[in-house]
Amino acid sequence: MAPKLVNIYSTIQRRHRLGPLQLLLASFALLPACKTPLPRTPLAEHEAYVWQQAWGPAMATAVRERLPELKNLHVLALTYDPKGQAQPATVDLEPLVAAGPVVAVVRVEGKTGLADLSLAPLQTIVRTWQAKGIQVTGIEVDHDCATSQLASYAKWLQVQKQAVAPLPLGITALPTWQGSPNLRDIANAVDRVTLQVHTIAAPTLFDSHVARRACEAWSAASGKAFWLALPTYKARLATGEQLAADPQELQEFVASLRSNPPAGMLGVVWFRLPFQGDPDAWPKATWQAVLRGEPLQAQVALQLRPAGAGLWDIVAGNTGTAAGALPQMMKFTGTIEHLEGVRGCQARGRVLQCPAQAQVAVGQMVVLGYVRGHEVQLEAN
């Protein structure tokens, strides 16, 4: 909002009895200083969160086979629960040795008090990682701080930044902080900010229009460059409703970050790195297509897989980058002795019919039924 210059002039003139030129110069001193606009750099940098409290073999494989585009991995190392108890993550260190730069992340639950909290336990973990040959390049605090508590959070971060030096300190930030008078104190207290633009507008997990407005508002309010956290996951509400990040919407949003980037955006950090069998995240093939701007399309194929003694499994597989619909009708030729469907598919003579809404997920192989006979062949419509 522009200052009310008439009031400024009259106040200065009454108190100091200045002439017109002196009055004008004095009023300029009261106006906000001109700021250099943040640059608009097309998206080129990608990073990802590794967000498992306990790693399994699939997570270790995902880290080993990470996309080459990833500059850093942000690895959950420690969680402080609401009572302030530290819970170290069980991390397989061997894959991280070859993973390149790693940022060690501590999750501080939103209601956890900060007064008696320090990053010393995280620093102990970092030293262990470094001794194993892991290239730790920074520390990050993930804390959904209440806006009313940002002043004390900023002071806490200033202390922690000195404690973890020379490693840089970063935080995750919420768009709801933008109206706080303490926002710039937060931004200036750390070396790096990652703005979270998912799960901010109920009841959607991600809305590209809301995300764009949040980016522009953040850069204007904070005056600091930032990274952007984007989702690859699903979430279930207390009502049982499931929310999911739409790959098509995210791909279009990422394309806009290349063609029309928000002011001050440095890159994207994906939440989170998918692994084989993860039911709550995109398959790797989908994420790769979104990140690279490659086509999102299904490649559903049907086959008869021999099960012995003249029995054949009817199998559908999807090797594409998007979920695909099953053919609603499959016709069988040859000598058919028995035909039976599963997963909602029903046999009618030589035809197997599947539900109209039935889909095959990326990378999934599903059995739709079985057929017994001789010289059996499959035709799909």
N, C-alpha and C positions, 0 to 999 in steps of 0.2 A: 504494500500500500504506500503511495507517495506521501511524503511529509506535508503537513499543512504550513506552507511557507508564510502565509499572512501572519499567523500566530508567532512563528519564529522571528520574523522581522520586528514585530511590535515588542516582543519580549527583549530582544537584544537592544533595540533602540531605547527602551525605557531604562534599562540597567546601565548602559554604557554611553549613551548620548553620542553614537557614532554617526559619521556622515554617510551619504549614499554609497560611495565606493567601498568604504570600510565595512558598512553593513552587509553588502553583497558578499564580500570575501569571508566575513565571519559566518554567514549563513551556509556557504559552501562547506565550511569545516564541519558543520553539523550533519551534512548529508552522508548516506552510506558510501563507502569507498567503492570505486569501480572494480569489478572482479574480472579476471581473465576467464572467459568461458572454457568449460571443460571440453576437450576434444571429442569428436565423434569418430571412433575408430571401428571399422568393419570387423565383425567377429572373426577371430582367427585362432584364439586360444581355448583349449578345452581341458578340464580336469574332472575328477570324479571322487565321490565319497565312497569309502569302504566301511559299511555301517553294520557290522555284526558284532555282538557281544562275545560270541564264541564261534570261532572259525571251524569249518568242516573242510573235507577234501575239495568240495565243489568251489568253495570260496578261494582256496589256495590256487586252484586251476584257473579261476577267473582272473586272479591277479597276474599269474604267469602269462596268460593269453590276452592281457589287456590290449585295447586298441592303441596303435602307435601314435594317434593324435594326442593322447593324454600327456599333459605337461607334468602334472603332479597327481599323486593319490593322497586324499585326506583320510587318514585312517583313525577310526575310533580306538582310542587307547585306554580311556578311563571315563567312568561315569560317577558323578556325585548324585546320590539319591536325595529325596526331599529332607531326609534327616542329616544330610551332610556326610554320609558314609561313602568312602571311596570304593568303587568296584572296578578293578582293572579288567580290561577285555582280554580274552584268551586269543592271542594272535599267533598265527604261524609265521615266524620270522623269516624262514628260508626263502619264500617267494618274494618278500619285500627287499631282500638284498639286491636282487636283479631288477627291481621295479622302477629304479630311478628315484627322482626326488619324492620325498614323503613329508607330509605335514601331519604331526601328531595332534589329535583332537581330543579335548575333554568336553563331555556333555555335562552341563550343570542343570538339573531339573529346575523348572521355572520357579517353584516355591522354596528352593533351597536358599538359606541365608548365606550371604557372602562374607559377613564380618570375620568369621573365624576360618574362612576357606583360603587355601593357598594352592599354587601350582607346583609345590615341591614334590608331591607324589608323581605328578606327570613328568617332572624333570628327571626323576629317578628312572622312570620307564624309558625316557628318551636316551639317557646315558647307556642303558642296557641295549637298546636298539643300535645305537652308534657303535658300541663295542662289538656287535655282531656284523658290522659292515653296512648297516642301513644308512642311507643318505637322508638324514632329517634336515629339512630346510626351513622349518618353521613350526610354531605352536598356534593352535586355534581354540578359542573358547566358543562353544555352542550353548548359549543361554538365552531363553526367551524371557528377557527381563521385562517386568511391568513398566510401562512408560513413566509412571509416577516415581519409579526407583532409579531412573537413569542417572541422576546426579551422583548417587552413591556408587552406582556401577562404574561410572567414569573414573571416580577416585580409586576404586579397587583395581581397575585396569591399569591405571598409571603406575601403581605399586607393582603389579604383576609384570608389567612390561620391563621395568628395571630389573626384576628378579630373574627373568628368563633371558635377558640379553647375554650374548649377542644374537641369539635367535630372534627373528622378527615375530611379533605377536599379532594374530588376526582374530576377528570375531565374525559370527553370523549376526545379521541385523534384520529387524522386522519393519515393514513399511509403516506400521502403526506408530513408530517412533518419530515420524517426520514432523509432527506438530509440537514436539517438545522443545523448550528453550535450551535443553541440555544436549541436543543432538550433536552439535558441533564439538562439544566436549568429548562425547563418545568417539566421534570420527577422528578427532585429533589425538586421542589417547592410545591409538593402536596403529600398526603399520599397514593393516589391510582389513577391508570390510567385504563380506559376502552377503549380498541382499537376498533374502528368501522371498520369492514371489509365488510360492505354492502354499496351499491350505491357508489362504488369507481371506477368501471371500466365500463363506458358506452359502449354499451347500455344494460348491464345486471345488475340486482339487486344484484346478488350474484354469484361469481365464486369461487369454492373451491380451484382451483390452485392459483388464485390471492390472496385469503385469506391466504393460507398457506405461500406463499412467504412474504406477509405483516407481518405475525406473526414473522417469523424468522428474517426478516430485522429489525423489531422493537426491539426485544430483543437484537440483536447485536448492534444496534445504540444507544439505550437508556441505556442498562445495568440494566434495572429495570424490575421487575416482573409486570405483567399486567393481567387484565381481558379482555375477548373477547366478543364483542357485535355481536350477530347473529340475522338474521331477521326471522319474521313469517308473513310478511305483503305483500301487493301488492301496486304498485305505478303506476300512470298514467302520461305519458310524455305530454309535451305541444302539441305534434303531435297527441295525442289521443291514442297512443300505450300503452298497459298495461304491466307492468313488474310484475313478481311475484316470490317469493322465492319458489324454487322447494323442496317439502318435502323429496323426495327421495335423492336428492343431499345433503341436509342438514343432513339427517340421516347418510349417508355415511361419511360426514365430521366429524360429532360428534363421530362416531365410530373410526375414525382416531385419534381424540383427546384423546381417551382412550388408543388406542394401540400404538400410536406414537405421543405423545404430543409435541407441540412446547416448546422450552426453555423458562422458565419464566412464562408460562401461569398458572393462578391461578383458573380459572373457566370461565363459560359462563354467560352472562347477555342477556336474550332474549328480543328483541324489536319486538313486545310488548306483554303484557298479553292479550290474546283474550277474547272477551265476546260474549254472545249469540246475533246473528244477526249482528255482525260486518262484513260488506261486504268486508273489506280491510285487513283481517287477516285470518290466518288458523283457522278452528274450533278447539276447545279445544281437541277433540279426536285425531286429526292429530298431534297437537303439543305434546301431551302426548306420542304418539307413537314414534315420532322423538326423544324426550328427553330420553325416556326409551329404545330405540332400539327395540321396538315391531313392528310386521308386519304392513306394510302399505297396506291395501287391502280394497276393496269395498265390501259391503254386501247389494246389491240391491234386494228388494223384491217387488212384485206386489200384490195388493189386490183389491177386489171389496168392496166399502164402500157404504152401503145403503143410498140413498138420499130421499127415500119416493116415494110412488105412483108407485112402480115398476121400479124406476130409480136407477141406480148404478153408482157411480163415479169410474173411473179407476185410481188408485193411485199407484205411485211408491215411495218408501222410501229407504233411505240409512243409515244403522246403523253401517257402517264400519268406517275405519280411512282414507280412500282415496276416491276421487270422482270415480263414477262408470258409465259405459255405460248402457243405457237403452236397453232392448231387442228390436231388430229391428222389430220383428213380434210377435203379440199376437193374438191367435185364441180363439174364443168364441163358446161355445156349449150351448144347450138349445133352448128355443123359443126366437129368437131375433127379436124384433119389430123395433128397431132403434139403430144404432151404429154411434157415431160421435167422432172425435178426435180434440184435441187442442194442442197448443205448437208445431205445425209442424207435428203432427201425422195425418194420413189420414186413413179413413175407406174404405175398399174394401170388400164388402160382409160381411163375418163373421170374417174378419181379420182387425186388426189395425196395421198399419206400422208406425214406428217412424224413424226420420232422423238418419243416421249412426253416426253422430257426437254428438248426444244428450247424455247428462250426467246428473247424479243426484249428487249434492254436498253432503258432509258429513252432516248428521243430517237433510237433506232436505226431505220434503214430497211434491210431485208435482202431480197435476191432469193432466192426459194425455187425458182424454175424458170421455164420459159417454155412458152407454148402457141401453136400456129399454127392458124388457122381463121377462120371467119366467124360473126358474130353470137354471139361467145363471151361467156358470163356465168359468174360464179363464185358458188358456194354453199358456205359453210363450216359444218362440224359440230363 
